[in-house]
Each structure stands twice: as structure tokens, then as C-alpha cells.
Amino acid sequence: MRYFNGFSLCNEEEFFKEQLIIESEYVVAGFSYGAQKAFEYVYNTTERVDRLVLISPAFFQNYKKSFIKTQLLYFKAEKESYNKQFLQNVAYPSSIDLSSYVCEGTYEELESLLGYVWEKERVLELLKRGITIEVFMGDKDKIVDVGKSYEFFSFLVPVYIFKGKGHLLI
């Protein structure tokens, strides 16, 4: 399995043991920003991929440009404060300490994450290639708008919503 980490995180895949029950080496998975990277990897690879697992995919295309600009300005001006609030929102509704999973995220990564656009046609192309795509989300996610994300993905692929769970599905 190939796994892509979320923004500012590393080794967080241990939180997703239930979703990552993998019996094949031909699986690609990603969490949040890593879901975007996993999708791009699968879309552009010529290697065999049977299954793509998107965990709490970062989905911001429904947000206004002013929201994205504000996020980027806040990150640039108060990176430490931004990261602290971001990690609290990632962990919500749990109070898990994510400090041992932190890797430094960059402005460019955040800009890429917030500006990414999921395209229906590209998802359909992967399905045509025979790749199974699954999406897992928590209904208490404080990072993305679960309703808008569900609205997009559920017409294309199976989406599993975990009640009472946040971005980390805990």
C-alpha cells in the first residue's frame, strides 16, 4: 500500500486501521490533503492500482476565495497559532494530542490544499480504469464541509459517514 499524509502531519495512518484493512499491494490511500495527493498519484500513474481510499478528503472548492485568502494570510502571519488551531480542529471531537504526528507544513502546500478542485470527469476516468474508490468521512468534521463533500462524492463512489466522528474519524 502507498499512503499519503495529511497537511502538517506524518505517521497518522495508524488512526485509520479500520479503513486501511489492506489485502493487496495495489492500494493507494490518503488522508485530507493526502487524499488529494493520492488521487493525483493514481490519476497520473501507469502502475497498477486496484483501490483508492480517500479519508476525509480536503474539499474546499465550495468556499469563497475570501475564505481561502484569509486562511493563507493567517498562516503566513501567525504560523504557530494557525497550526495549533488547525490541529485542534483536526482532532475534534476528541482531545487527542497530535504533537507527535506533526510535520512542518508549508505555505505552498496549504495553498495547494485550499485551491484544489475535485473534478467529476477525473473521478469517472479512474472508475473507467477499474479502480475502486472509497471515501470515509466523519459527520463532526471541523475542517471541511461534510455536506458539500458528500454531495460531490456520493454521486460517484461509495461514501461512508461515521457518526460522531471528526476529521480523524475518532
C-alpha positions in Angstrom: 0.0 0.0 0.0 1.1 3.5 -0.7 -0.1 6.2 1.8 -0.1 10.0 1.6 -0.1 12.1 4.8 -2.4 15.0 5.7 -1.2 18.6 5.8 1.3 19.2 8.6 1.1 15.5 9.7 3.2 12.3 9.4 2.5 8.7 10.5 -1.1 9.5 11.2 -2.2 6.4 9.2 -2.3 4.5 12.5 -5.6 6.2 13.2 -7.2 4.6 10.1 -6.6 0.9 10.8 -10.3 0.1 10.1 -10.3 1.9 6.8 -6.9 0.6 5.7 -7.5 -3.1 6.0 -5.4 -3.9 3.0 -5.0 -7.3 1.5 -3.3 -6.0 -1.7 -0.2 -4.1 -2.5 -2.2 -2.3 -5.2 -3.9 0.1 -2.9 -3.3 3.8 -2.6 -4.7 5.8 0.3 -4.5 9.4 1.7 -5.9 11.5 4.5 -7.2 15.0 4.0 -4.5 16.8 1.9 -3.0 13.4 1.4 -6.3 12.3 -0.3 -5.7 15.0 -2.9 -2.1 13.8 -3.4 -3.2 10.1 -3.5 -5.9 10.9 -6.1 -3.3 12.8 -8.3 -0.8 10.0 -7.9 -3.4 7.4 -9.1 -4.7 9.6 -11.8 -1.2 10.1 -13.2 0.4 6.7 -12.6 0.8 3.9 -15.1 1.3 1.4 -12.3 -1.4 -1.0 -11.3 -3.9 0.4 -8.7 -6.9 -1.6 -7.7 -8.3 0.6 -4.9 -8.1 4.2 -3.9 -9.0 5.1 -0.3 -9.8 8.8 0.4 -10.1 9.5 4.1 -11.6 12.9 5.0 -10.6 14.3 1.6 -9.7 18.0 1.8 -12.6 19.6 -0.1 -12.7 23.4 -0.3 -14.0 24.2 -3.7 -17.3 25.4 -2.3 -15.6 28.0 -0.1 -15.3 31.6 -1.2 -12.0 32.9 -2.4 -12.0 35.4 0.5 -12.0 32.4 3.0 -9.0 30.8 1.2 -7.2 34.2 1.1 -7.8 34.7 4.8 -6.5 31.2 5.7 -3.3 31.8 3.7 -2.8 35.3 5.3 -3.4 33.9 8.8 -0.9 31.0 8.1 1.7 33.4 6.8 1.3 35.9 9.7 0.8 33.5 12.6 2.0 30.1 11.5 2.4 28.7 15.0 -1.1 29.9 16.1 -2.6 28.7 12.8 -1.1 25.2 13.2 -2.3 25.0 16.8 -5.9 25.8 15.9 -5.7 23.6 12.8 -4.5 20.5 14.8 -7.3 21.1 17.4 -9.8 21.1 14.6 -8.3 18.0 13.0 -8.5 16.2 16.4 -12.1 17.4 17.2 -14.3 16.0 18.8 -11.6 14.0 20.5 -8.9 15.7 22.7 -6.1 13.6 21.3 -2.7 15.2 21.3 -1.3 15.3 17.8 2.1 16.8 18.7 3.9 13.6 18.0 2.4 13.4 14.5 3.3 17.0 13.4 5.5 17.6 10.4 6.0 21.2 9.2 3.5 22.2 6.5 4.4 24.9 4.1 2.6 27.9 2.7 2.7 26.3 -0.8 1.2 23.0 0.5 -1.6 24.9 2.2 -2.2 27.0 -0.9 -2.4 23.8 -3.0 -4.7 22.1 -0.5 -7.1 25.0 -0.4 -7.1 25.6 -4.1 -7.5 22.0 -5.2 -10.6 21.3 -7.3 -12.1 17.8 -7.4 -13.4 17.1 -10.9 -16.2 14.7 -11.6 -14.7 13.7 -15.0 -11.4 12.7 -13.5 -13.1 10.6 -10.8 -15.1 8.9 -13.6 -11.9 8.3 -15.6 -10.4 6.3 -12.6 -13.6 4.3 -12.3 -13.4 3.5 -16.0 -9.9 2.2 -15.4 -11.4 -0.3 -13.0 -10.2 1.4 -9.8 -12.4 1.1 -6.8 -12.7 4.4 -4.9 -14.0 4.7 -1.4 -14.5 7.8 0.7 -14.6 7.9 4.5 -15.7 11.0 6.5 -16.8 11.9 9.9 -20.1 13.9 10.4 -18.5 16.2 13.0 -15.6 17.3 10.8 -14.4 20.8 11.6 -12.0 21.0 8.7 -14.3 20.5 5.7 -17.9 20.9 4.9 -19.0 17.3 5.0 -22.3 18.0 3.4 -20.8 19.6 0.3 -18.1 16.9 0.2 -20.7 14.2 0.5 -22.8 15.8 -2.2 -19.9 15.7 -4.6 -18.5 12.2 -3.9 -21.7 10.3 -3.2 -23.0 10.5 -6.8 -19.8 8.9 -7.9 -18.4 6.4 -5.4 -19.3 4.8 -2.1 -19.1 7.2 0.8 -19.1 6.1 4.4 -20.0 8.7 7.1 -19.0 8.0 10.7 -21.5 9.5 13.1 -20.0 11.5 16.0 -16.5 11.4 14.4 -14.4 14.3 13.2 -11.6 14.7 10.6 -9.5 11.9 12.1 -12.5 9.6 12.3 -12.0 9.2 16.1 
